[in-house]
């Protein structure tokens, strides 16, 4: 067993140095020596900044861990209470509503496990994805968004983190280490949960999850303009707290700027709506108010749009 562990460590050390060397060589070839203003090492630093993420994705794909393990990890993560107290009647209704939505959205999944929504009573508008299809949403988020389509945009973004393996990639090395030392899956789940609570995704991963969420909206019944509207709500929420300690503001330091995301997805939605005069998409303001999913009740013509509505 020790011999196998040593071989595994040597294998990863060789991979790390190999990828680092290739990254430096590739970066140096991009440096333009012909410019009058001298040599710039910006391409080198940019590429080296991207190298860890590219290396992580390349190496984690080679690890002897698959989606079955992620599903099992998700089952263990589900065993933790998402709240320090029992949910009240309104919160339980909200949780039922959230899981009704994710049940419909699962038709877009490629992972071999089911998703589950968990609810936190926190007032800060936030959401979080965990390996194995666990998505945590706060009551503050439900108050910040103004329609079911906006809520779906957030959930779709978090699904993107799972479907694109952002969540699982962040703990794969630790899980492999625990497996090698014969730790139980429960201990691994405990470790992973504590790690992910402190984890933030990179700006690249956030952008990828944004794009995934927008594409899911365009393939669903909902108005794609909801994506930019969500970012407007979050920007408004972050301003409301001023300069006091603000977990929401701190969280978004690791994300692409909200103004950039608003502009990008407003434009994307306008482009999508161009030439689609026969298309109808659902907004769901009443659904969110009543905590009643579209699959249960369509609130009629007033909730549908056939054109782009600016935020």
Secondary structure, 3 states (H helix, E strand, C coil): CHHHHHHHHHHHHHHHHHHHHHHHHHHHCCCCCCCCCCCCCHHHHHHHHHHHHHHHHHHHCCCCCCHHHHHHHHHHHHCCCCCCCCCCHHHHHHHHHHHHHHHHHHHHCCCCCCCEEEEECCCCCCEEEECCCEEEEEHHHHHHCCCHHHHHHHHHHHHHHHHCCHHHHCCHHHHHHHHHCCCCHHHHHHHHHHHHHCCCCCHHHHHHHHHHHHHHHHCCCECCCHHHHHHHHHHHHHHHCCCCCCHHHHHHCCCCCHHHHHHHHHHHHHHHHCCCCCCCEECCHHHHHHCCCCCCCCCCHHHEECCCCCC
